[in-house]
Amino acid sequence: MAVMNVNPTRMQLSKLKKQLVTAVRGHKMLKDKRDELMRRFLELVRQTRELRDKVERELELCNDHFVNASAVMSKEALDGSLLSPKQQINLEVGSKNVMSVEIPQFEAQQRTANDGDIFPYGFAFTSFELDDAVMALNRVLPDLILLAQYEKSCELMSAEIEKTRRRVNSLEHVMIPRYQETIKYISMKLEENDRSSRTRLMKVKDMLLDKAHGYSESAR
């Protein structure tokens, strides 16, 4: 691991030690965040899978009802019956913060509270199979909206997990080892400089003693 291009001074050593402490603390926090995000993500994936299975069964039932309705009604009559819907769904989109991830929150509201408004036609010239199909589709709509919310949340959480994982790996395998190697390098350089300084001081002392008294400290 290459050391950083810094001056080997005591001030720089103190600065790097503080940065190493911060990096280690940040690594732990990011690792805890990644683990908690992964736990919540896996739980959401389980809920999404269960809801998807339920929605697929409900949609299959809706399709069966529409097939039965098309068997007893002409295509023109069926299309005309569904041409002018009376009910309307308003979708409000909010968000909720989960571990710094803004996941969507969908809330659907019907324009009118009358349950009969889901039928955009009169009952005189339509079959009960079409009624069953419309009611089944109305029942599956909340689950469809919730499934969209779950799947978008999974997508956003997955992206955040990947981003956090990259940061954890960068700190663990690049930044922290680089700080450690640089601190080790500067410490060794400072120790080497201290030994050199002591050696020079001893030589200067010997020279002064020799000049003043004719002997050196090292000769005693």
N, C-alpha and C positions, 0 to 999 in steps of 0.2 A: 504494500500500500504506500503510495507516494505521499511524502509529507507536504504540508502547505508551504507556500513561498512567503515566509515571514522572517522578520529579524529575530534572532535568538536572544531576546532580552528578558529580564525578570518581569517587566511590565507586560510583555507579550505573553509570557508563560502564565501569569495570573489571569489575564484576559481569556486565554484559551481554556484554562481550567473552569472558569465560570461558564463559558460557552458549552463545555462538555457536560457540566451538570445540567444545564438547560436542555441540551439535546437528549440526555438520558431520561430526564423527566418527560419531555415531549414524546419520546419513543414509547414510554409506558402508557401515557394518556392515549396516544393514537392506537396502540395495540389493544387497550381496553375498549376503545371506541369500535375498532374493527370487530372484536369478538362479540360485543353487544349488538352491533349492526347485523352480523351474521346470524346471531340467535333469532333476532326479530325477523330477518329476511326469510329464514327457513320456516318459521311459524307462518308467515304470510304466504309463502309458497304452498304450504300444506292447505291453508284455508282456500287459496286460489284454485288449487287442484280439485278440492271437494266441491267448490261452487261451480267450477267449469263442468264437472260431471253432472251436477244437478241441472244446470242451464241446458246442456246438450240433451238431456232426457226430456226436459220441458219443451225445447224447440222441436224435438222429434215428434212429441205429442201434438204440438201446434201444426206441424206439417201434415200429420195424419188427418187431423180435422179438416184442413184446407183441401186435402186430396178427396176426402169424402164429400165435402161441399161441392167441389168441382165436378164430382160424378153425378150429382143430382141437379145441378144448375148449369146453365149455359155460360160460356166464357164472358159473353156480353153482359149477362145479368149479374155475374159475380163481380166483374170489374166495375159496373155501374153502381153496385151496392156499396163499394168501398171508395167511391170517387170523392165524396164530400164529407170528411170526418168532422164530427162535432166537438170531440174532446181534443185538448191540446196539453202537452207536457212542457213545463218550463224547468230547465235544468240550471241550478245555481252551483257555481264552482267556487269552492274555498280551498284552504290548505291547512295542514297541520304539521308542526315541526317535530320530527322524530330524529334525534341524534344529528341535528343540523341538516337534515334532509326535509325539504318542503314537499310532503306528499299530498296529492289532491284529495279533496272531500267533495263528493257529488251529492246533491240533494234535489230530488225531483218533486215537483208540485203540479197537480192537475189544475187546469184552468177553472173547472167547475167541480163541485163536490158530488154531483149527481152521478151515481154509478151507471145509470142507463145511458149516459152520454158517450160511453165507449162504443155504442152501436151507431154507426153513421147511416143507418137505413131503417125503414119501417119493417115490421115483421110479417106483413101480408104476403109478400112475394119472395121471401127468402126461406131457406131451410134451417132447421135447428142445428145441422152440422156446421153451418157458417157461424151461428151463435156460439157454439162450443169453441170454434177456432179463434174467434175474437176474444172470448173470455180467457182462453188459454194464453193467448199472446199478451193480454193485459196482465195476467198473473206473472209471466216470466219477465216483464219489462223491468221491475225493480232489481231483480237478480242480474239482469244484463248490465244495468247501470253500475251496480256494485262490483260486478266482475271487471268492468272497465276501470273502475277505481283501483281495485286490487292489482290488476296487471300493470297499470301505469306506476303504481307505488313500487311494485317489484322491480320495474325497469330503473326507476330513479335510485332505489336503494342498492341495486346491483352496481350501478355506475359509481356511487359513493363508496361502496366497499372496495371496488377496484382501485379507486383513487387513494383511499386510505391505505390499502395494502402496498401500493407503490411507495407511499411516503414512509411507511414502516420499514420496508426493505431498504430504502435509500438511507435512512438513519442507521439501521442496524448493520448494513454491510458496507456503507461508504462513509458517511459523515462521522459516526462515532469512532470507527477504527482510524480514520484520518486524524481526528482530534487526538486520539491516544498516541498515535505514532509521532505526531508533531510535538506533543508534550514531552514524550520520551526523548526525542531528538534534541529539543531545546534544553532539557534537563542535563543531558549528557554534555552538550556544548558548554553550558554554564559551569558544570563541574570541571570540565577540561580547562576552561578559562581560569577558574579559581586555582587549580593546581599550577597552571602556568604562572599566574600572578604570585603565588607563594614561592615558587622556584626563583622567579626574578627578584623578589624581595630578599630572599636568602642570599642570592649572589651579590646584590647591592650591599647587604649588611656585611658580608665577608670582605668585599672590597673596601668598605669604609673602615672595618676593623684592621684590615691589613695595612691600610694607609696610615691609620692613626697609631697602631701599636705593633705592627709588624707580624701580626698573626690573624688567622681567620677563625670564625665560629666553627666551621666544618672540620678544622684541623684539631680541635680539642678532643 
